[in-house]
Amino acid sequence: MHHFQLINKELYAEECKVQDLAEEFGTPLYIYSAATLKRHYQAFDSAFHGLSHLTCFSVKCNANLSVLRLLKEQGAGADIVSGGELYRALRAGMDPRKIVFSGVGKQRQEIREALEAGILMFNVESLPELHLLQTTAREMNCTAPMSLRINPDVDPRTHPYISTGLKKNKFGISMDLALELFIQARDLPNVEPVGIDCHIGSQLTEIEPFLEALDRLKTLYSRLRDAGISVQYLDLGGGLGITYAEEEPPHPSEFGRALTQALQGLELTLILEPGRVIAGNAGILVTRTLFAKEAELKRFLVVDAAMNDLIRPALYKAHHRMSEVAPQGRPESVVDVVGPICETGDFLARDRALPEMQAGELLAVFSAGAYGFAMASQYNSRCRAAEVLVDGDRPRLIRKRETYQDLVALEDIEN
Ligand SMILES: *Cc1c(COP(=O)(O)O)cnc(C)c1O
């Protein structure tokens, strides 16, 4: 459920007319709904009410400070993958004790910053990383809480680019090596093993792969106990999918029930790292039609948003539902919705049936709240879009549209 609805043939974001927002803030424009973000966070978090747990929002999917602040107010922690995300999470006022640090390539400086902040744990992904964590913690004369990211070799049955828990993927440590690494970690003076972690992929539409992964983590958990290593946290990562088109992912409550049942009787705190399921359907991208172009073989709708604004269609062949912001009731035709960028891969949709639209009219691209703006670039020297957060009838600009000066600001150096 989200709060982007057509009322009397006009699209609203909560109580704000999308048309008005586009006039006021320009296009392309990202619009997020505060009520939707809250609702999704609460639906997810409350699904685990029967368990000791911590919900760490995956900052990489939508890193805007105002979005992070809103989620912090709801009680969220953060799952970060870089020093930059740590900086954002702290700037948003997140409690360091609710921050977990994931990623295969953590650097010494990033580890230092996270140790200084006093985060809850580092999700370690390799032996050399374990040693870097040890030496960095020793230099700082502290102990680094660590969890080991396991690669459970489970097929998440999702797009290959967002599958992360298969043996051939770069992430985590195999089950066979995990025990050995935990023993090494236990014997290092400046790290303390506190958890087991995994993240098998993104946009999963079934519960089964999560349960398979959990089963492997539980096996490892008992092996660790037998070896005298007791960990307190079990982190199952993120990955719960959303409806872009026809997908029917499990509701978070169903997900919560299944995990709660599977964890009965274990004295563990469960950590979850949801991203997309919180933010994905809490945001739209609004774009203005520039031209309706009739080519010999195809019709193109050329719009002012492009792959630099929303790369998911180009990168994953992702489907984003679209609709007119003010439906005119014209007949549908099949079009490619494309942006102004000089790449054939620059499309938002291909062979999409859409009502015929004219230059100047607005199109809404749904499910753009996660991995939308977060993956935006300035390719073709395009200024990145503005972001607006709507709360009831109140829109708030939460990121200004970039200017030409912004494009060159870091290059304006006296040589
Ligand atoms: C990307 C990522 C997530 C979030 O994934 P979603 O599919 O957006 O829920 C969580 N944890 C890790 C380690 C990730 O890399």
The ligand as an ORCA input file, in Angstrom:
! r2SCAN-3c Opt
* xyz 0 1
  C      21.607     -4.078     -0.746
  C      21.717     -4.697      0.590
  C      20.617     -4.729      1.448
  C      19.248     -4.212      1.070
  O      18.660     -4.969      0.073
  P      17.116     -4.706     -0.314
  O      16.883     -5.684     -1.395
  O      17.000     -3.310     -0.781
  O      16.305     -4.991      0.884
  C      20.802     -5.258      2.711
  N      22.004     -5.745      3.109
  C      23.085     -5.745      2.297
  C      24.373     -6.274      2.793
  C      22.977     -5.225      1.013
  O      24.043     -5.224      0.219
*
